[in-house]
Amino acid sequence: MITDTEIKIKGLEALINTLGKVEAERFISLVMREPFDYTKWQRTLWVDKPVAELSAAAMQFREKSKTEKERN
């Protein structure tokens, strides 16, 4: 298990790697400014996708992440 600080660092790195520095800051500002219920949001995020498709995408992401981690 990793510490809270490590989670924050990895989360920020993930945001920056995905969105870039400016958009990551914007995302954080939006989440802090507006009431945000992650659980409710998540339930509507992939309503139209079958579970098998979500599972396949997650496995592809995991494999890609594993490959990239091995390169570094």
N, CA, C, O and CB atoms as a CASP TS submission, in Angstrom:
PFRMAT TS
TARGET T0000
AUTHOR 0000-0000-0000
METHOD Language model
MODEL 1
PARENT N/A
ATOM      1  N   MET     1       0.850  -1.175   0.000  1.00  0.00           N
ATOM      2  CA  MET     1       0.000   0.000   0.000  1.00  0.00           C
ATOM      3  C   MET     1       0.896   1.239   0.000  1.00  0.00           C
ATOM      4  O   MET     1       1.913   1.286   0.692  1.00  0.00           O
ATOM      5  CB  MET     1      -0.967  -0.002   1.227  1.00  0.00           C
ATOM      6  N   ILE     2       0.501   2.235  -0.784  1.00  0.00           N
ATOM      7  CA  ILE     2       1.298   3.458  -0.845  1.00  0.00           C
ATOM      8  C   ILE     2       0.689   4.521   0.059  1.00  0.00           C
ATOM      9  O   ILE     2      -0.478   4.428   0.440  1.00  0.00           O
ATOM     10  CB  ILE     2       1.398   3.976  -2.295  1.00  0.00           C
ATOM     11  N   THR     3       1.473   5.518   0.395  1.00  0.00           N
ATOM     12  CA  THR     3       1.021   6.565   1.310  1.00  0.00           C
ATOM     13  C   THR     3       0.091   7.544   0.600  1.00  0.00           C
ATOM     14  O   THR     3       0.009   7.562  -0.629  1.00  0.00           O
ATOM     15  CB  THR     3       2.222   7.313   1.905  1.00  0.00           C
ATOM     16  N   ASP     4      -0.602   8.353   1.384  1.00  0.00           N
ATOM     17  CA  ASP     4      -1.470   9.389   0.825  1.00  0.00           C
ATOM     18  C   ASP     4      -0.677  10.353  -0.048  1.00  0.00           C
ATOM     19  O   ASP     4      -1.149  10.770  -1.105  1.00  0.00           O
ATOM     20  CB  ASP     4      -2.181  10.156   1.945  1.00  0.00           C
ATOM     21  N   THR     5       0.520  10.705   0.390  1.00  0.00           N
ATOM     22  CA  THR     5       1.362  11.618  -0.386  1.00  0.00           C
ATOM     23  C   THR     5       1.719  11.009  -1.730  1.00  0.00           C
ATOM     24  O   THR     5       1.686  11.694  -2.752  1.00  0.00           O
ATOM     25  CB  THR     5       2.638  11.969   0.389  1.00  0.00           C
ATOM     26  N   GLU     6       2.062   9.721  -1.737  1.00  0.00           N
ATOM     27  CA  GLU     6       2.394   9.050  -2.997  1.00  0.00           C
ATOM     28  C   GLU     6       1.196   9.006  -3.941  1.00  0.00           C
ATOM     29  O   GLU     6       1.350   9.165  -5.152  1.00  0.00           O
ATOM     30  CB  GLU     6       2.894   7.629  -2.724  1.00  0.00           C
ATOM     31  N   ILE     7       0.006   8.790  -3.388  1.00  0.00           N
ATOM     32  CA  ILE     7      -1.208   8.787  -4.206  1.00  0.00           C
ATOM     33  C   ILE     7      -1.418  10.162  -4.833  1.00  0.00           C
ATOM     34  O   ILE     7      -1.735  10.265  -6.018  1.00  0.00           O
ATOM     35  CB  ILE     7      -2.441   8.386  -3.360  1.00  0.00           C
ATOM     36  N   LYS     8      -1.241  11.215  -4.040  1.00  0.00           N
ATOM     37  CA  LYS     8      -1.401  12.577  -4.568  1.00  0.00           C
ATOM     38  C   LYS     8      -0.408  12.848  -5.685  1.00  0.00           C
ATOM     39  O   LYS     8      -0.767  13.415  -6.717  1.00  0.00           O
ATOM     40  CB  LYS     8      -1.225  13.615  -3.449  1.00  0.00           C
ATOM     41  N   ILE     9       0.829  12.448  -5.485  1.00  0.00           N
ATOM     42  CA  ILE     9       1.867  12.677  -6.497  1.00  0.00           C
ATOM     43  C   ILE     9       1.541  11.907  -7.772  1.00  0.00           C
ATOM     44  O   ILE     9       1.607  12.462  -8.869  1.00  0.00           O
ATOM     45  CB  ILE     9       3.257  12.259  -5.960  1.00  0.00           C
ATOM     46  N   LYS    10       1.191  10.634  -7.632  1.00  0.00           N
ATOM     47  CA  LYS    10       0.877   9.819  -8.810  1.00  0.00           C
ATOM     48  C   LYS    10      -0.368  10.337  -9.519  1.00  0.00           C
ATOM     49  O   LYS    10      -0.434  10.327 -10.748  1.00  0.00           O
ATOM     50  CB  LYS    10       0.680   8.352  -8.410  1.00  0.00           C
ATOM     51  N   GLY    11      -1.345  10.783  -8.757  1.00  0.00           N
ATOM     52  CA  GLY    11      -2.562  11.344  -9.352  1.00  0.00           C
ATOM     53  C   GLY    11      -2.272  12.600 -10.145  1.00  0.00           C
ATOM     54  O   GLY    11      -2.768  12.772 -11.258  1.00  0.00           O
ATOM     55  N   LEU    12      -1.465  13.480  -9.567  1.00  0.00           N
ATOM     56  CA  LEU    12      -1.099  14.710 -10.268  1.00  0.00           C
ATOM     57  C   LEU    12      -0.283  14.398 -11.515  1.00  0.00           C
ATOM     58  O   LEU    12      -0.487  15.015 -12.560  1.00  0.00           O
ATOM     59  CB  LEU    12      -0.311  15.645  -9.341  1.00  0.00           C
ATOM     60  N   GLU    13       0.634  13.449 -11.412  1.00  0.00           N
ATOM     61  CA  GLU    13       1.420  13.037 -12.581  1.00  0.00           C
ATOM     62  C   GLU    13       0.511  12.479 -13.676  1.00  0.00           C
ATOM     63  O   GLU    13       0.714  12.763 -14.856  1.00  0.00           O
ATOM     64  CB  GLU    13       2.476  11.983 -12.179  1.00  0.00           C
ATOM     65  N   ALA    14      -0.490  11.686 -13.287  1.00  0.00           N
ATOM     66  CA  ALA    14      -1.423  11.118 -14.267  1.00  0.00           C
ATOM     67  C   ALA    14      -2.208  12.225 -14.967  1.00  0.00           C
ATOM     68  O   ALA    14      -2.395  12.194 -16.183  1.00  0.00           O
ATOM     69  CB  ALA    14      -2.392  10.129 -13.584  1.00  0.00           C
ATOM     70  N   LEU    15      -2.663  13.198 -14.188  1.00  0.00           N
ATOM     71  CA  LEU    15      -3.389  14.321 -14.786  1.00  0.00           C
ATOM     72  C   LEU    15      -2.512  15.096 -15.756  1.00  0.00           C
ATOM     73  O   LEU    15      -2.936  15.405 -16.869  1.00  0.00           O
ATOM     74  CB  LEU    15      -3.910  15.256 -13.699  1.00  0.00           C
ATOM     75  N   ILE    16      -1.300  15.407 -15.341  1.00  0.00           N
ATOM     76  CA  ILE    16      -0.388  16.181 -16.192  1.00  0.00           C
ATOM     77  C   ILE    16      -0.029  15.394 -17.445  1.00  0.00           C
ATOM     78  O   ILE    16      -0.001  15.960 -18.538  1.00  0.00           O
ATOM     79  CB  ILE    16       0.890  16.558 -15.418  1.00  0.00           C
ATOM     80  N   ASN    17       0.246  14.108 -17.308  1.00  0.00           N
ATOM     81  CA  ASN    17       0.590  13.282 -18.470  1.00  0.00           C
ATOM     82  C   ASN    17      -0.569  13.170 -19.450  1.00  0.00           C
ATOM     83  O   ASN    17      -0.357  13.078 -20.659  1.00  0.00           O
ATOM     84  CB  ASN    17       1.016  11.893 -18.019  1.00  0.00           C
ATOM     85  N   THR    18      -1.785  13.178 -18.934  1.00  0.00           N
ATOM     86  CA  THR    18      -2.962  13.029 -19.784  1.00  0.00           C
ATOM     87  C   THR    18      -3.438  14.356 -20.355  1.00  0.00           C
ATOM     88  O   THR    18      -3.765  14.449 -21.538  1.00  0.00           O
ATOM     89  CB  THR    18      -4.081  12.383 -19.006  1.00  0.00           C
ATOM     90  N   LEU    19      -3.476  15.383 -19.512  1.00  0.00           N
ATOM     91  CA  LEU    19      -4.068  16.657 -19.911  1.00  0.00           C
ATOM     92  C   LEU    19      -3.058  17.755 -20.214  1.00  0.00           C
ATOM     93  O   LEU    19      -3.386  18.727 -20.894  1.00  0.00           O
ATOM     94  CB  LEU    19      -4.981  17.126 -18.846  1.00  0.00           C
ATOM     95  N   GLY    20      -1.860  17.613 -19.726  1.00  0.00           N
ATOM     96  CA  GLY    20      -0.894  18.711 -19.789  1.00  0.00           C
ATOM     97  C   GLY    20      -1.033  19.558 -18.533  1.00  0.00           C
ATOM     98  O   GLY    20      -2.031  19.455 -17.820  1.00  0.00           O
ATOM     99  N   LYS    21      -0.039  20.393 -18.259  1.00  0.00           N
ATOM    100  CA  LYS    21      -0.020  21.151 -17.003  1.00  0.00           C
ATOM    101  C   LYS    21      -1.199  22.108 -16.867  1.00  0.00           C
ATOM    102  O   LYS    21      -1.838  22.162 -15.816  1.00  0.00           O
ATOM    103  CB  LYS    21       1.268  21.929 -16.895  1.00  0.00           C
ATOM    104  N   VAL    22      -1.487  22.860 -17.920  1.00  0.00           N
ATOM    105  CA  VAL    22      -2.541  23.874 -17.842  1.00  0.00           C
ATOM    106  C   VAL    22      -3.905  23.231 -17.637  1.00  0.00           C
ATOM    107  O   VAL    22      -4.661  23.650 -16.760  1.00  0.00           O
ATOM    108  CB  VAL    22      -2.553  24.732 -19.110  1.00  0.00           C
ATOM    109  N   GLU    23      -4.226  22.221 -18.435  1.00  0.00           N
ATOM    110  CA  GLU    23      -5.531  21.570 -18.316  1.00  0.00           C
ATOM    111  C   GLU    23      -5.649  20.776 -17.015  1.00  0.00           C
ATOM    112  O   GLU    23      -6.748  20.653 -16.473  1.00  0.00           O
ATOM    113  CB  GLU    23      -5.771  20.649 -19.512  1.00  0.00           C
ATOM    114  N   ALA    24      -4.554  20.241 -16.509  1.00  0.00           N
ATOM    115  CA  ALA    24      -4.581  19.545 -15.216  1.00  0.00           C
ATOM    116  C   ALA    24      -4.948  20.529 -14.107  1.00  0.00           C
ATOM    117  O   ALA    24      -5.763  20.215 -13.240  1.00  0.00           O
ATOM    118  CB  ALA    24      -3.208  18.877 -14.918  1.00  0.00           C
ATOM    119  N   GLU    25      -4.349  21.712 -14.136  1.00  0.00           N
ATOM    120  CA  GLU    25      -4.686  22.752 -13.151  1.00  0.00           C
ATOM    121  C   GLU    25      -6.151  23.151 -13.287  1.00  0.00           C
ATOM    122  O   GLU    25      -6.846  23.358 -12.292  1.00  0.00           O
ATOM    123  CB  GLU    25      -3.774  23.994 -13.327  1.00  0.00           C
ATOM    124  N   ARG    26      -6.605  23.254 -14.521  1.00  0.00           N
ATOM    125  CA  ARG    26      -8.003  23.619 -14.765  1.00  0.00           C
ATOM    126  C   ARG    26      -8.939  22.553 -14.204  1.00  0.00           C
ATOM    127  O   ARG    26      -9.954  22.878 -13.587  1.00  0.00           O
ATOM    128  CB  ARG    26      -8.259  23.812 -16.275  1.00  0.00           C
ATOM    129  N   PHE    27      -8.601  21.279 -14.415  1.00  0.00           N
ATOM    130  CA  PHE    27      -9.406  20.181 -13.895  1.00  0.00           C
ATOM    131  C   PHE    27      -9.498  20.251 -12.369  1.00  0.00           C
ATOM    132  O   PHE    27     -10.579  20.121 -11.795  1.00  0.00           O
ATOM    133  CB  PHE    27      -8.818  18.833 -14.332  1.00  0.00           C
ATOM    134  N   ILE    28      -8.357  20.455 -11.729  1.00  0.00           N
ATOM    135  CA  ILE    28      -8.335  20.545 -10.265  1.00  0.00           C
ATOM    136  C   ILE    28      -9.201  21.705  -9.794  1.00  0.00           C
ATOM    137  O   ILE    28      -9.950  21.567  -8.826  1.00  0.00           O
ATOM    138  CB  ILE    28      -6.889  20.713  -9.747  1.00  0.00           C
ATOM    139  N   SER    29      -9.106  22.841 -10.465  1.00  0.00           N
ATOM    140  CA  SER    29      -9.925  24.005 -10.109  1.00  0.00           C
ATOM    141  C   SER    29     -11.406  23.699 -10.245  1.00  0.00           C
ATOM    142  O   SER    29     -12.203  24.074  -9.384  1.00  0.00           O
ATOM    143  CB  SER    29      -9.560  25.204 -10.983  1.00  0.00           C
ATOM    144  N   LEU    30     -11.780  23.018 -11.325  1.00  0.00           N
ATOM    145  CA  LEU    30     -13.187  22.670 -11.534  1.00  0.00           C
ATOM    146  C   LEU    30     -13.703  21.742 -10.444  1.00  0.00           C
ATOM    147  O   LEU    30     -14.804  21.936  -9.930  1.00  0.00           O
ATOM    148  CB  LEU    30     -13.374  22.017 -12.900  1.00  0.00           C
ATOM    149  N   VAL    31     -12.922  20.748 -10.095  1.00  0.00           N
ATOM    150  CA  VAL    31     -13.341  19.791  -9.069  1.00  0.00           C
ATOM    151  C   VAL    31     -13.468  20.477  -7.712  1.00  0.00           C
ATOM    152  O   VAL    31     -14.390  20.184  -6.951  1.00  0.00           O
ATOM    153  CB  VAL    31     -12.344  18.622  -8.980  1.00  0.00           C
ATOM    154  N   MET    32     -12.554  21.379  -7.412  1.00  0.00           N
ATOM    155  CA  MET    32     -12.592  22.064  -6.115  1.00  0.00           C
ATOM    156  C   MET    32     -13.711  23.104  -6.056  1.00  0.00           C
ATOM    157  O   MET    32     -14.276  23.345  -4.989  1.00  0.00           O
ATOM    158  CB  MET    32     -11.247  22.735  -5.834  1.00  0.00           C
ATOM    159  N   ARG    33     -14.029  23.713  -7.182  1.00  0.00           N
ATOM    160  CA  ARG    33     -15.007  24.801  -7.209  1.00  0.00           C
ATOM    161  C   ARG    33     -16.435  24.284  -7.147  1.00  0.00           C
ATOM    162  O   ARG    33     -17.278  24.876  -6.473  1.00  0.00           O
ATOM    163  CB  ARG    33     -14.821  25.640  -8.458  1.00  0.00           C
ATOM    164  N   GLU    34     -16.717  23.191  -7.839  1.00  0.00           N
ATOM    165  CA  GLU    34     -18.076  22.688  -7.947  1.00  0.00           C
ATOM    166  C   GLU    34     -18.270  21.465  -7.056  1.00  0.00           C
ATOM    167  O   GLU    34     -17.363  20.645  -6.912  1.00  0.00           O
ATOM    168  CB  GLU    34     -18.405  22.346  -9.402  1.00  0.00           C
ATOM    169  N   PRO    35     -19.458  21.345  -6.459  1.00  0.00           N
ATOM    170  CA  PRO    35     -19.728  20.111  -5.717  1.00  0.00           C
ATOM    171  C   PRO    35     -19.614  18.937  -6.692  1.00  0.00           C
ATOM    172  O   PRO    35     -20.161  18.985  -7.793  1.00  0.00           O
ATOM    173  CB  PRO    35     -21.153  20.149  -5.035  1.00  0.00           C
ATOM    174  N   PHE    36     -18.919  17.911  -6.293  1.00  0.00           N
ATOM    175  CA  PHE    36     -18.628  16.814  -7.215  1.00  0.00           C
ATOM    176  C   PHE    36     -18.780  15.490  -6.490  1.00  0.00           C
ATOM    177  O   PHE    36     -18.047  15.200  -5.545  1.00  0.00           O
ATOM    178  CB  PHE    36     -17.205  16.947  -7.808  1.00  0.00           C
ATOM    179  N   ASP    37     -19.733  14.692  -6.937  1.00  0.00           N
ATOM    180  CA  ASP    37     -19.935  13.364  -6.371  1.00  0.00           C
ATOM    181  C   ASP    37     -19.412  12.348  -7.378  1.00  0.00           C
ATOM    182  O   ASP    37     -20.092  12.022  -8.352  1.00  0.00           O
ATOM    183  CB  ASP    37     -21.447  13.104  -6.028  1.00  0.00           C
ATOM    184  N   TYR    38     -18.220  11.857  -7.143  1.00  0.00           N
ATOM    185  CA  TYR    38     -17.565  10.943  -8.081  1.00  0.00           C
ATOM    186  C   TYR    38     -18.409   9.700  -8.338  1.00  0.00           C
ATOM    187  O   TYR    38     -18.485   9.226  -9.471  1.00  0.00           O
ATOM    188  CB  TYR    38     -16.193  10.536  -7.550  1.00  0.00           C
ATOM    189  N   THR    39     -19.040   9.172  -7.301  1.00  0.00           N
ATOM    190  CA  THR    39     -19.822   7.948  -7.448  1.00  0.00           C
ATOM    191  C   THR    39     -20.985   8.158  -8.413  1.00  0.00           C
ATOM    192  O   THR    39     -21.213   7.330  -9.295  1.00  0.00           O
ATOM    193  CB  THR    39     -20.345   7.478  -6.084  1.00  0.00           C
ATOM    194  N   LYS    40     -21.723   9.259  -8.254  1.00  0.00           N
ATOM    195  CA  LYS    40     -22.833   9.551  -9.170  1.00  0.00           C
ATOM    196  C   LYS    40     -22.318   9.777 -10.585  1.00  0.00           C
ATOM    197  O   LYS    40     -22.905   9.284 -11.548  1.00  0.00           O
ATOM    198  CB  LYS    40     -23.622  10.784  -8.691  1.00  0.00           C
ATOM    199  N   TRP    41     -21.234  10.515 -10.712  1.00  0.00           N
ATOM    200  CA  TRP    41     -20.652  10.814 -12.023  1.00  0.00           C
ATOM    201  C   TRP    41     -20.225   9.527 -12.718  1.00  0.00           C
ATOM    202  O   TRP    41     -20.481   9.344 -13.908  1.00  0.00           O
ATOM    203  CB  TRP    41     -19.449  11.770 -11.880  1.00  0.00           C
ATOM    204  N   GLN    42     -19.583   8.649 -11.983  1.00  0.00           N
ATOM    205  CA  GLN    42     -19.072   7.403 -12.553  1.00  0.00           C
ATOM    206  C   GLN    42     -20.206   6.512 -13.055  1.00  0.00           C
ATOM    207  O   GLN    42     -20.054   5.824 -14.064  1.00  0.00           O
ATOM    208  CB  GLN    42     -18.237   6.650 -11.516  1.00  0.00           C
ATOM    209  N   ARG    43     -21.327   6.521 -12.365  1.00  0.00           N
ATOM    210  CA  ARG    43     -22.462   5.673 -12.763  1.00  0.00           C
ATOM    211  C   ARG    43     -23.024   6.060 -14.125  1.00  0.00           C
ATOM    212  O   ARG    43     -23.594   5.218 -14.820  1.00  0.00           O
ATOM    213  CB  ARG    43     -23.567   5.752 -11.717  1.00  0.00           C
ATOM    214  N   THR    44     -22.873   7.316 -14.512  1.00  0.00           N
ATOM    215  CA  THR    44     -23.398   7.765 -15.804  1.00  0.00           C
ATOM    216  C   THR    44     -22.322   7.834 -16.882  1.00  0.00           C
ATOM    217  O   THR    44     -22.628   8.114 -18.041  1.00  0.00           O
ATOM    218  CB  THR    44     -24.048   9.123 -15.651  1.00  0.00           C
ATOM    219  N   LEU    45     -21.090   7.587 -16.522  1.00  0.00           N
ATOM    220  CA  LEU    45     -19.974   7.773 -17.441  1.00  0.00           C
ATOM    221  C   LEU    45     -19.994   6.796 -18.609  1.00  0.00           C
ATOM    222  O   LEU    45     -19.799   7.199 -19.756  1.00  0.00           O
ATOM    223  CB  LEU    45     -18.679   7.638 -16.699  1.00  0.00           C
ATOM    224  N   TRP    46     -20.223   5.533 -18.335  1.00  0.00           N
ATOM    225  CA  TRP    46     -20.173   4.515 -19.388  1.00  0.00           C
ATOM    226  C   TRP    46     -21.488   3.749 -19.498  1.00  0.00           C
ATOM    227  O   TRP    46     -21.479   2.533 -19.688  1.00  0.00           O
ATOM    228  CB  TRP    46     -19.029   3.540 -19.123  1.00  0.00           C
ATOM    229  N   VAL    47     -22.595   4.432 -19.382  1.00  0.00           N
ATOM    230  CA  VAL    47     -23.912   3.801 -19.402  1.00  0.00           C
ATOM    231  C   VAL    47     -24.154   3.010 -20.690  1.00  0.00           C
ATOM    232  O   VAL    47     -24.766   1.943 -20.648  1.00  0.00           O
ATOM    233  CB  VAL    47     -24.993   4.855 -19.234  1.00  0.00           C
ATOM    234  N   ASP    48     -23.687   3.516 -21.823  1.00  0.00           N
ATOM    235  CA  ASP    48     -23.980   2.889 -23.110  1.00  0.00           C
ATOM    236  C   ASP    48     -22.974   1.816 -23.525  1.00  0.00           C
ATOM    237  O   ASP    48     -23.107   1.232 -24.601  1.00  0.00           O
ATOM    238  CB  ASP    48     -24.037   3.938 -24.168  1.00  0.00           C
ATOM    239  N   LYS    49     -21.975   1.551 -22.694  1.00  0.00           N
ATOM    240  CA  LYS    49     -20.948   0.566 -23.069  1.00  0.00           C
ATOM    241  C   LYS    49     -21.187  -0.751 -22.337  1.00  0.00           C
ATOM    242  O   LYS    49     -21.447  -0.761 -21.134  1.00  0.00           O
ATOM    243  CB  LYS    49     -19.527   1.104 -22.753  1.00  0.00           C
ATOM    244  N   PRO    50     -21.099  -1.852 -23.061  1.00  0.00           N
ATOM    245  CA  PRO    50     -21.241  -3.160 -22.410  1.00  0.00           C
ATOM    246  C   PRO    50     -20.047  -3.454 -21.496  1.00  0.00           C
ATOM    247  O   PRO    50     -18.945  -2.953 -21.717  1.00  0.00           O
ATOM    248  CB  PRO    50     -21.383  -4.273 -23.468  1.00  0.00           C
ATOM    249  N   VAL    51     -20.280  -4.258 -20.488  1.00  0.00           N
ATOM    250  CA  VAL    51     -19.240  -4.603 -19.522  1.00  0.00           C
ATOM    251  C   VAL    51     -18.041  -5.245 -20.215  1.00  0.00           C
ATOM    252  O   VAL    51     -16.898  -4.963 -19.857  1.00  0.00           O
ATOM    253  CB  VAL    51     -19.799  -5.548 -18.451  1.00  0.00           C
ATOM    254  N   ALA    52     -18.289  -6.095 -21.193  1.00  0.00           N
ATOM    255  CA  ALA    52     -17.190  -6.765 -21.899  1.00  0.00           C
ATOM    256  C   ALA    52     -16.282  -5.748 -22.594  1.00  0.00           C
ATOM    257  O   ALA    52     -15.062  -5.912 -22.608  1.00  0.00           O
ATOM    258  CB  ALA    52     -17.746  -7.768 -22.930  1.00  0.00           C
ATOM    259  N   GLU    53     -16.872  -4.705 -23.166  1.00  0.00           N
ATOM    260  CA  GLU    53     -16.079  -3.671 -23.836  1.00  0.00           C
ATOM    261  C   GLU    53     -15.246  -2.877 -22.829  1.00  0.00           C
ATOM    262  O   GLU    53     -14.080  -2.574 -23.084  1.00  0.00           O
ATOM    263  CB  GLU    53     -16.996  -2.722 -24.626  1.00  0.00           C
ATOM    264  N   LEU    54     -15.842  -2.543 -21.692  1.00  0.00           N
ATOM    265  CA  LEU    54     -15.109  -1.830 -20.640  1.00  0.00           C
ATOM    266  C   LEU    54     -13.968  -2.684 -20.103  1.00  0.00           C
ATOM    267  O   LEU    54     -12.865  -2.189 -19.872  1.00  0.00           O
ATOM    268  CB  LEU    54     -16.057  -1.433 -19.494  1.00  0.00           C
ATOM    269  N   SER    55     -14.240  -3.964 -19.909  1.00  0.00           N
ATOM    270  CA  SER    55     -13.213  -4.876 -19.407  1.00  0.00           C
ATOM    271  C   SER    55     -12.058  -4.985 -20.393  1.00  0.00           C
ATOM    272  O   SER    55     -10.894  -4.955 -19.993  1.00  0.00           O
ATOM    273  CB  SER    55     -13.811  -6.263 -19.137  1.00  0.00           C
ATOM    274  N   ALA    56     -12.373  -5.112 -21.679  1.00  0.00           N
ATOM    275  CA  ALA    56     -11.325  -5.209 -22.703  1.00  0.00           C
ATOM    276  C   ALA    56     -10.477  -3.938 -22.729  1.00  0.00           C
ATOM    277  O   ALA    56      -9.253  -4.008 -22.841  1.00  0.00           O
ATOM    278  CB  ALA    56     -11.947  -5.462 -24.094  1.00  0.00           C
ATOM    279  N   ALA    57     -11.125  -2.780 -22.628  1.00  0.00           N
ATOM    280  CA  ALA    57     -10.392  -1.508 -22.622  1.00  0.00           C
ATOM    281  C   ALA    57      -9.490  -1.412 -21.396  1.00  0.00           C
ATOM    282  O   ALA    57      -8.358  -0.939 -21.493  1.00  0.00           O
ATOM    283  CB  ALA    57     -11.370  -0.318 -22.653  1.00  0.00           C
ATOM    284  N   ALA    58      -9.986  -1.859 -20.247  1.00  0.00           N
ATOM    285  CA  ALA    58      -9.178  -1.825 -19.024  1.00  0.00           C
ATOM    286  C   ALA    58      -7.969  -2.747 -19.139  1.00  0.00           C
ATOM    287  O   ALA    58      -6.874  -2.395 -18.701  1.00  0.00           O
ATOM    288  CB  ALA    58     -10.028  -2.224 -17.810  1.00  0.00           C
ATOM    289  N   MET    59      -8.162  -3.918 -19.723  1.00  0.00           N
ATOM    290  CA  MET    59      -7.047  -4.851 -19.886  1.00  0.00           C
ATOM    291  C   MET    59      -6.012  -4.305 -20.869  1.00  0.00           C
ATOM    292  O   MET    59      -4.810  -4.469 -20.659  1.00  0.00           O
ATOM    293  CB  MET    59      -7.559  -6.218 -20.364  1.00  0.00           C
ATOM    294  N   GLN    60      -6.473  -3.657 -21.940  1.00  0.00           N
ATOM    295  CA  GLN    60      -5.542  -3.041 -22.892  1.00  0.00           C
ATOM    296  C   GLN    60      -4.746  -1.935 -22.216  1.00  0.00           C
ATOM    297  O   GLN    60      -3.537  -1.819 -22.417  1.00  0.00           O
ATOM    298  CB  GLN    60      -6.299  -2.481 -24.112  1.00  0.00           C
ATOM    299  N   PHE    61      -5.430  -1.123 -21.413  1.00  0.00           N
ATOM    300  CA  PHE    61      -4.755  -0.041 -20.700  1.00  0.00           C
ATOM    301  C   PHE    61      -3.714  -0.596 -19.740  1.00  0.00           C
ATOM    302  O   PHE    61      -2.599  -0.080 -19.653  1.00  0.00           O
ATOM    303  CB  PHE    61      -5.770   0.819 -19.940  1.00  0.00           C
ATOM    304  N   ARG    62      -4.081  -1.649 -19.022  1.00  0.00           N
ATOM    305  CA  ARG    62      -3.152  -2.260 -18.070  1.00  0.00           C
ATOM    306  C   ARG    62      -1.916  -2.793 -18.787  1.00  0.00           C
ATOM    307  O   ARG    62      -0.792  -2.605 -18.322  1.00  0.00           O
ATOM    308  CB  ARG    62      -3.844  -3.393 -17.292  1.00  0.00           C
ATOM    309  N   GLU    63      -2.124  -3.454 -19.912  1.00  0.00           N
ATOM    310  CA  GLU    63      -1.007  -4.012 -20.676  1.00  0.00           C
ATOM    311  C   GLU    63      -0.112  -2.901 -21.223  1.00  0.00           C
ATOM    312  O   GLU    63       1.113  -3.011 -21.188  1.00  0.00           O
ATOM    313  CB  GLU    63      -1.528  -4.888 -21.829  1.00  0.00           C
ATOM    314  N   LYS    64      -0.723  -1.840 -21.722  1.00  0.00           N
ATOM    315  CA  LYS    64       0.040  -0.700 -22.245  1.00  0.00           C
ATOM    316  C   LYS    64       0.859  -0.052 -21.126  1.00  0.00           C
ATOM    317  O   LYS    64       2.031   0.275 -21.313  1.00  0.00           O
ATOM    318  CB  LYS    64      -0.909   0.344 -22.892  1.00  0.00           C
ATOM    319  N   SER    65       0.234   0.128 -19.970  1.00  0.00           N
ATOM    320  CA  SER    65       0.932   0.730 -18.826  1.00  0.00           C
ATOM    321  C   SER    65       2.092  -0.144 -18.377  1.00  0.00           C
ATOM    322  O   SER    65       3.165   0.358 -18.043  1.00  0.00           O
ATOM    323  CB  SER    65      -0.040   0.955 -17.657  1.00  0.00           C
ATOM    324  N   LYS    66       1.874  -1.442 -18.369  1.00  0.00           N
ATOM    325  CA  LYS    66       2.922  -2.390 -17.968  1.00  0.00           C
ATOM    326  C   LYS    66       4.103  -2.315 -18.933  1.00  0.00           C
ATOM    327  O   LYS    66       5.258  -2.303 -18.506  1.00  0.00           O
ATOM    328  CB  LYS    66       2.362  -3.835 -17.918  1.00  0.00           C
ATOM    329  N   THR    67       3.814  -2.263 -20.227  1.00  0.00           N
ATOM    330  CA  THR    67       4.862  -2.179 -21.249  1.00  0.00           C
ATOM    331  C   THR    67       5.654  -0.882 -21.112  1.00  0.00           C
ATOM    332  O   THR    67       6.883  -0.890 -21.184  1.00  0.00           O
ATOM    333  CB  THR    67       4.251  -2.278 -22.657  1.00  0.00           C
ATOM    334  N   GLU    68       4.947   0.232 -20.914  1.00  0.00           N
ATOM    335  CA  GLU    68       5.617   1.528 -20.762  1.00  0.00           C
ATOM    336  C   GLU    68       6.468   1.558 -19.497  1.00  0.00           C
ATOM    337  O   GLU    68       7.558   2.131 -19.492  1.00  0.00           O
ATOM    338  CB  GLU    68       4.585   2.666 -20.729  1.00  0.00           C
ATOM    339  N   LYS    69       5.979   0.949 -18.439  1.00  0.00           N
ATOM    340  CA  LYS    69       6.721   0.919 -17.177  1.00  0.00           C
ATOM    341  C   LYS    69       8.007   0.109 -17.330  1.00  0.00           C
ATOM    342  O   LYS    69       9.046   0.470 -16.778  1.00  0.00           O
ATOM    343  CB  LYS    69       5.848   0.327 -16.049  1.00  0.00           C
ATOM    344  N   GLU    70       7.930  -0.984 -18.080  1.00  0.00           N
ATOM    345  CA  GLU    70       9.112  -1.827 -18.297  1.00  0.00           C
ATOM    346  C   GLU    70      10.172  -1.096 -19.119  1.00  0.00           C
ATOM    347  O   GLU    70      11.367  -1.322 -18.931  1.00  0.00           O
ATOM    348  CB  GLU    70       8.714  -3.133 -19.001  1.00  0.00           C
ATOM    349  N   ARG    71       9.740  -0.223 -20.027  1.00  0.00           N
ATOM    350  CA  ARG    71      10.689   0.551 -20.838  1.00  0.00           C
ATOM    351  C   ARG    71      11.453   1.568 -20.003  1.00  0.00           C
ATOM    352  O   ARG    71      12.622   1.849 -20.264  1.00  0.00           O
ATOM    353  CB  ARG    71       9.957   1.264 -21.968  1.00  0.00           C
ATOM    354  N   ASN    72      10.788   2.110 -19.008  1.00  0.00           N
ATOM    355  CA  ASN    72      11.404   3.146 -18.165  1.00  0.00           C
ATOM    356  C   ASN    72      12.173   2.468 -17.084  1.00  0.00           C
ATOM    357  O   ASN    72      12.781   3.136 -16.247  1.00  0.00           O
ATOM    358  CB  ASN    72      10.353   4.112 -17.563  1.00  0.00           C
TER
END
